[in-house]
């Protein structure tokens, strides 16, 4: 029963992410924090959802091939990472982007799927996965990696050609609007948020499947 639920959730995540990506890339008008065409891929939101969908696709293939519900170490870690990044998207929208840009924009069209539906499905699926063993705390560090890399690239891109003020074409989230000091606080906070989400899912997994 649980394996069937995971398969259904994995299919839904893959289908919804593809649908939302097409919806965003073919939109006739740009909304807050959205872009047409390949420009949509610059957003952490889209990248996190794609990573979550990829982890779901791999999990789906594994589930259909293997008869048991226990997954190998590398696949559990992949699921942890995929879930962590969309959880960060979910929490940043609720705690920062929603109040700044308005929740109407944050849950409009493709963003409804990227910011709310897929993250919630990913979280539920992660809690259903049976780990092969009790993993050490160190596996939670994998959850930080995608967010850290995105933040590092984001910083480098904005540092190149910096003119003393935030450029909305590169500082797409407005983290540097108040300068680099506040910007780094935002970026470090999001990395810590990512780690916190990874720790939470690691801890819940241990508790639920002990």
HELIX and SHEET records of a PDB file:
HELIX    1   1 UNK A    2  UNK A   25  1                                  24    
HELIX    2   2 UNK A   37  UNK A   42  5                                   6    
HELIX    3   3 UNK A   44  UNK A   65  1                                  22    
HELIX    4   4 UNK A   73  UNK A   92  1                                  20    
HELIX    5   5 UNK A   93  UNK A   97  3                                   5    
HELIX    6   6 UNK A   98  UNK A  101  1                                   4    
HELIX    7   7 UNK A  103  UNK A  106  1                                   4    
HELIX    8   8 UNK A  110  UNK A  112  1                                   3    
HELIX    9   9 UNK A  113  UNK A  117  3                                   5    
HELIX   10  10 UNK A  118  UNK A  128  1                                  11    
HELIX   11  11 UNK A  137  UNK A  141  5                                   5    
HELIX   12  12 UNK A  142  UNK A  159  1                                  18    
HELIX   13  13 UNK A  180  UNK A  208  1                                  29    
END                                                                             
